[in-house]
Amino acid sequence: MVMAEESEFHVLAVDDSLLDRKLIEKLLRTSSYQVTTVDSGSKALEFLGVHEDDSTSPDSSPSVSSSDGNHQVVEVDLVITDYCMPGMTGYDLLKKIKESSSLRNIPVVIMSSENVPSRISRCLEEGAEEFFLKPVRQSDLSRLKPHMMKTKLNDRTQREEVMEERGGERCGREIEIEPEASQQHHQQQQLSSNNSAPKRKAMDEMALSPDRTRPRATIASTTP
Amino acid sequence: MDALQLRKQLIEYTAELFSEGFLDEQFTQLQQLQDETNPNFVVEVVSLFFQDSERLLNELAKSLSQQEIDFKKIDAYVHQLKGSSSSVGAHRVQRSCISFRDFCNAKNIEGCLECLQKVKQEYSLIKDKLETFFDLEQRLSATGGSPPLP
């Protein structure tokens, strides 16, 4: 199987409301992303290749089996999920993704109709890249690309390194690449330091932006 | 009525819906998302809103008529209704849901029943107005008149 260079980003959108799924899908398509929508956290995990018993599939990456038994890789570049969902909440889904060794690098964005500071900080602390207040607007989506690009660059760098090591041998399938401990640490540092800057910037921007007619995420205090 | 008159009527009617608070900015967002690849987007989304609302209003009426009132369930329904109305820009419906949730939290049955009536009223109003709006749009497009920009 040939590894294709993906020039398009693929977003997995999770929301139990059909109306909101239709909306977010349209917003994402208008921004030229490929979109898959599911109506629950458990379906999202299924799509990402995590099975109910919490084990990951053998090739440890999002996959869909085709009829000839070969696993095709479905790359997901970002997960955007509603917070309030029956069963598994968006927060639960976020946690599961961040706890999974194969999925933790996928950026996750949370959407919510409620502006609850403690909820927002909890999600950001758990590793969410952004927290959008609903209804989500096209202007919000412009904040997604940097997160997807960062991950894609990291993935590509890792793949290239492995290919070099193999002396140009072709990789038959997507394999899970465990970055070296130091590299991972650096990555995490990068991620966490990047996390605080854009968040703060986003909040400041919101406070100062004159055409913002309604308050967005504001964190008055960080009491849990 | 000719295209020019229809167009004028549509523009005036739309302006009224916004100035009277029936619709808000989110409705404009929906209109702006509509394009040639999805020319019926707004109607489709609003239809989903109608379906959602009718289902939820039924559930709310049922839940409030029970012997043992499950306020958590009622709050969940109102939360959903608030969400849908917010997503389409049905501003007054959304507002009426907010007070509804307050009465739920206070476990105030009378308050909830009153709110349910209010929400039903607002829903009925916006449904009527949106149907009129779509009708005007359709008639304008049938004359070949150019639609006003959102």
Interface residues (C-beta under 8 A of the other chain):
Chain A: S17 L18 L19 D20 K22 L23 K26 L27 T30 C84 S113 K134 P135 R137 Q138 T213
Chain B: E25 Q26 Q29 L30 Q32 L33 D35 N38 F41 E44 V45 L48 F49 D52 H79 Q80 K82 G83 S84 S86 S87 V88 G89
